[in-house]
Amino acid sequence: MSTKLGIDLLSPLEKSYLEALAESYHNAKSWETRRQILSIMSGVANYNHIVKFIPGLTRYRYSVANLHRLQFGRGAPVEHQPLTRIKVDIKQLDHFLGFITSPHLIQDLPFGNNKLKLSNGQTMEVPNVIRTLIPERIARQYTQYCEDTGFTPFSKSTMLRVLSECSATVRKSLQGLDYYAAEGAQAFDNLI
């Protein structure tokens, strides 16, 4: 009965428009792009019409695309804000950062700069430093230090995660290298 009344019929222009959008939908590689294309289609036709052009389309995806159209506009890209969660007590973090930047662990002068990206998107230049211990030993030493002072540290895995984010190079033993350099320079002097 609805076909006789012309309710379910699409005009030829709308059909060609939906066919072009369906082709774009099938060629899209990500769900974000497909959602944008589907949000354009949801403004032109209902789910029953669109499913003829995109077989296998679920009502859920159609509803999400329709919601996208209503919230952001047809085909509008949505910028994703990264969500950063802080589950570490700031006092514990400050105490740990004070420990790993102490002269007990960083003995050499800083050289060069590293860029550190903050959670709010800003980049900050920090000096590149050399640590005298590997991260595992730093965590063990910090735990012992906290036991001696009566401070409650966070877990070892959190310490190692913080150390991996606070990048620094680990000092390598170069003992004996100066002797080779001195002997090499002496050899060149002997040749002349």
C-alpha positions as CSV (number, residue, x, y, z in Angstrom):
1,M,0.0,0.0,0.0
2,S,2.8,2.4,0.9
3,T,4.4,1.9,-2.6
4,K,1.0,2.9,-4.2
5,L,1.0,6.1,-2.1
6,G,4.6,6.8,-3.1
7,I,5.9,7.0,0.5
8,D,8.8,4.5,0.1
9,L,9.9,5.6,-3.3
10,L,13.1,7.6,-3.8
11,S,13.6,10.0,-6.6
12,P,16.2,9.0,-9.3
13,L,18.4,11.8,-8.1
14,E,18.3,10.6,-4.5
15,K,19.0,7.0,-5.6
16,S,22.1,8.1,-7.6
17,Y,23.2,10.2,-4.6
18,L,22.8,7.3,-2.2
19,E,24.6,4.9,-4.7
20,A,27.6,7.3,-4.8
21,L,27.6,7.6,-1.0
22,A,27.3,3.8,-0.6
23,E,30.3,3.3,-2.9
24,S,32.3,5.8,-0.8
25,Y,31.1,4.0,2.3
26,H,32.4,0.7,1.0
27,N,35.8,2.2,0.0
28,A,36.3,3.9,3.4
29,K,39.0,2.1,5.5
30,S,38.0,3.3,9.0
31,W,34.8,3.4,11.0
32,E,35.2,7.1,11.6
33,T,35.0,7.8,7.9
34,R,32.2,5.4,7.4
35,R,30.2,7.0,10.2
36,Q,30.7,10.4,8.6
37,I,29.4,9.1,5.2
38,L,26.6,7.3,6.9
39,S,25.6,10.5,8.7
40,I,25.2,12.2,5.3
41,M,23.0,9.3,4.1
42,S,20.9,9.3,7.3
43,G,19.8,12.8,6.5
44,V,18.5,11.8,3.1
45,A,16.8,8.4,3.7
46,N,15.8,6.2,6.5
47,Y,17.3,2.9,7.6
48,N,15.1,0.7,5.4
49,H,16.2,2.6,2.2
50,I,19.9,2.8,3.2
51,V,20.1,-1.0,3.9
52,K,19.3,-1.6,0.3
53,F,22.4,0.3,-0.8
54,I,24.6,-1.0,2.1
55,P,23.7,-4.6,2.8
56,G,24.6,-5.8,6.3
57,L,24.3,-2.4,7.8
58,T,23.1,-2.7,11.4
59,R,20.5,-0.5,13.1
60,Y,23.1,0.3,15.7
61,R,25.5,1.8,13.1
62,Y,22.7,3.7,11.5
63,S,21.7,5.1,14.9
64,V,25.3,6.1,15.7
65,A,25.6,7.8,12.4
66,N,22.3,9.6,12.8
67,L,23.4,10.7,16.3
68,H,26.7,12.0,14.8
69,R,24.6,14.0,12.3
70,L,22.5,15.6,15.0
71,Q,25.5,16.3,17.4
72,F,28.2,17.4,15.0
73,G,26.6,17.9,11.6
74,R,26.5,15.9,8.4
75,G,29.9,14.4,7.6
76,A,31.7,16.5,10.1
77,P,35.0,15.1,11.5
78,V,35.3,14.6,15.2
79,E,38.6,15.4,16.9
80,H,39.3,12.9,19.6
81,Q,40.7,14.3,22.8
82,P,43.1,11.8,24.4
83,L,41.9,11.0,27.9
84,T,44.6,10.9,30.4
85,R,44.0,9.3,33.8
86,I,46.1,9.9,36.8
87,K,45.9,7.1,39.3
88,V,49.0,8.0,41.1
89,D,49.0,10.2,44.2
90,I,50.7,13.4,43.3
91,K,52.7,13.4,46.6
92,Q,54.1,10.0,45.8
93,L,55.0,11.0,42.2
94,D,56.7,14.2,43.4
95,H,58.7,12.2,46.0
96,F,59.8,9.6,43.4
97,L,60.7,12.3,40.8
98,G,62.8,14.0,43.5
99,F,64.6,10.8,44.1
100,I,65.4,9.9,40.5
101,T,66.6,13.4,39.8
102,S,68.9,13.4,42.8
103,P,72.7,13.5,42.4
104,H,72.8,9.9,43.7
105,L,71.4,8.7,40.4
106,I,72.4,11.4,38.0
107,Q,76.1,12.1,38.3
108,D,77.1,13.3,34.9
109,L,76.3,16.7,33.4
110,P,73.3,16.9,31.1
111,F,74.0,16.9,27.4
112,G,71.5,17.8,24.7
113,N,67.8,18.1,25.0
114,N,64.8,15.8,24.8
115,K,61.2,16.8,24.0
116,L,58.7,15.8,26.5
117,K,55.0,15.8,25.4
118,L,52.6,16.7,28.2
119,S,49.0,15.5,28.6
120,N,47.6,18.8,27.6
121,G,49.4,18.7,24.2
122,Q,52.3,21.0,25.0
123,T,55.9,20.0,24.3
124,M,58.6,20.9,26.8
125,E,62.4,20.7,26.3
126,V,64.1,18.9,29.2
127,P,67.9,18.3,29.5
128,N,69.0,14.8,28.5
129,V,70.8,13.3,31.4
130,I,72.7,10.1,32.2
131,R,71.6,7.7,34.9
132,T,74.1,5.6,36.7
133,L,71.7,2.7,37.4
134,I,69.3,0.6,35.4
135,P,65.6,1.2,36.1
136,E,65.2,-2.1,38.0
137,R,67.9,-1.1,40.5
138,I,66.5,2.4,40.8
139,A,63.1,0.9,41.8
140,R,64.7,-1.4,44.3
141,Q,66.9,1.4,45.8
142,Y,63.8,3.7,46.0
143,T,61.8,1.0,47.8
144,Q,64.6,0.6,50.3
145,Y,64.8,4.3,50.7
146,C,61.1,4.6,51.4
147,E,61.2,1.8,54.0
148,D,64.0,3.6,55.8
149,T,62.2,6.9,55.8
150,G,58.7,5.5,56.5
151,F,57.2,6.8,53.2
152,T,54.7,4.6,51.3
153,P,55.8,4.2,47.7
154,F,53.7,3.2,44.7
155,S,54.1,-0.2,43.1
156,K,57.2,-1.3,41.3
157,S,55.5,-1.5,37.9
158,T,54.4,2.1,38.3
159,M,57.9,3.1,39.1
160,L,59.2,1.4,36.0
161,R,56.5,3.0,33.9
162,V,57.5,6.5,35.2
163,L,61.1,5.7,34.6
164,S,60.4,4.7,31.0
165,E,58.5,8.0,30.4
166,C,61.3,10.1,32.0
167,S,63.8,9.2,29.4
168,A,67.5,9.3,30.2
169,T,70.4,7.3,28.9
170,V,72.0,4.7,31.2
171,R,75.7,5.1,31.7
172,K,77.8,2.4,30.0
173,S,81.2,1.4,31.3
174,L,83.9,2.8,29.1
175,Q,86.8,1.8,31.3
176,G,89.9,1.3,29.2
177,L,88.7,3.4,26.3
178,D,91.0,6.3,27.3
179,Y,94.0,4.0,27.2
180,Y,93.2,3.0,23.6
181,A,92.8,6.6,22.6
182,A,96.0,7.6,24.2
183,E,97.9,4.7,22.6
184,G,96.3,5.6,19.2
185,A,97.5,9.2,19.5
186,Q,100.9,8.0,20.6
187,A,101.1,5.8,17.5
188,F,100.3,8.7,15.2
189,D,103.0,10.7,16.9
190,N,105.5,7.9,16.4
191,L,104.7,7.8,12.7
192,I,105.7,11.4,12.2
